[in-house]
Amino acid sequence: MALLKLNHERLKTEMAKRNLRIIDIANKMGISRQMAHYIIHKGGSQYSSRLSAIIGCREVDLLYYSIRTPKGVTMVNNKGRKEVRIARKN
């Protein structure tokens, strides 16, 4: 299962480039400082559109895909091929 997640490290980097602090993000979003801290460090992808508008970057730049496999299943890349097969652990 592929999940779309907020890239917190990229968000922090973009904030540092633009000299934005957590309190600045909170004021522009109209939320508390504590809520802005939660969004920046642990928040989900639902905040990406608002954050990208404030920071001035594309929404896609703040997101990444994460693949979650069922328990006991590993992803195996077969000698650099683009195909990925799923192999069960014994």
C-alpha positions as CSV (number, residue, x, y, z in Angstrom):
1,M,0.0,0.0,0.0
2,A,1.4,3.4,-1.0
3,L,0.9,6.3,1.3
4,L,1.4,10.0,0.5
5,K,3.2,11.7,3.4
6,L,4.5,15.1,4.3
7,N,8.2,15.4,4.0
8,H,9.1,17.1,7.3
9,E,12.8,17.4,6.6
10,R,12.1,19.2,3.3
11,L,9.6,21.4,5.0
12,K,12.2,22.5,7.6
13,T,14.8,23.1,4.9
14,E,12.4,25.3,2.9
15,M,11.5,27.2,6.0
16,A,15.2,27.8,6.8
17,K,15.8,29.1,3.2
18,R,13.1,31.7,3.7
19,N,13.9,32.6,7.3
20,L,10.5,31.4,8.5
21,R,9.9,30.4,12.1
22,I,7.2,28.3,13.5
23,I,5.4,31.3,14.9
24,D,5.4,32.9,11.4
25,I,3.7,29.8,9.9
26,A,1.2,29.8,12.8
27,N,0.3,33.4,12.2
28,K,-0.2,32.9,8.5
29,M,-2.3,29.8,9.0
30,G,-4.3,31.4,11.8
31,I,-3.5,28.6,14.3
32,S,-1.7,28.3,17.6
33,R,2.1,28.0,17.8
34,Q,1.7,24.5,19.3
35,M,-0.5,23.3,16.4
36,A,2.0,24.7,13.9
37,H,4.8,22.8,15.7
38,Y,2.8,19.6,15.5
39,I,2.1,20.1,11.8
40,I,5.8,20.8,10.9
41,H,7.1,17.9,12.9
42,K,4.4,15.3,12.8
43,G,1.5,16.5,10.6
44,G,0.1,14.7,7.6
45,S,-0.3,15.4,3.9
46,Q,-3.6,17.3,4.4
47,Y,-1.6,20.4,5.4
48,S,0.6,20.4,2.3
49,S,-1.5,22.7,0.2
50,R,-1.7,25.4,2.9
51,L,2.0,25.1,3.7
52,S,3.1,25.2,0.1
53,A,1.1,28.4,-0.4
54,I,2.7,30.0,2.6
55,I,6.3,28.9,1.8
56,G,5.9,29.6,-1.9
57,C,6.8,26.2,-3.4
58,R,4.9,23.5,-5.2
59,E,2.8,21.2,-3.1
60,V,4.5,18.2,-4.7
61,D,7.8,19.3,-3.3
62,L,6.6,18.8,0.3
63,L,5.3,15.3,-0.3
64,Y,6.8,11.8,-0.8
65,Y,5.5,8.3,-1.3
66,S,5.9,5.7,1.4
67,I,5.3,2.0,0.7
68,R,3.9,-0.1,3.5
69,T,3.9,-3.8,3.1
70,P,2.0,-6.4,5.1
71,K,3.8,-8.1,8.0
72,G,6.1,-10.9,6.8
73,V,6.5,-9.4,3.2
74,T,9.6,-7.8,1.9
75,M,10.3,-5.9,-1.3
76,V,13.1,-7.4,-3.5
77,N,14.7,-5.5,-6.3
78,N,16.0,-8.1,-8.8
79,K,19.5,-6.9,-10.0
80,G,18.7,-3.3,-10.7
81,R,15.6,-4.0,-12.8
82,K,12.7,-1.6,-12.4
83,E,10.4,-4.4,-11.6
84,V,9.8,-5.1,-7.9
85,R,8.5,-8.4,-6.8
86,I,7.2,-9.3,-3.4
87,A,8.8,-12.2,-1.6
88,R,7.4,-13.8,1.5
89,K,9.7,-14.5,4.5
90,N,9.9,-18.1,5.6
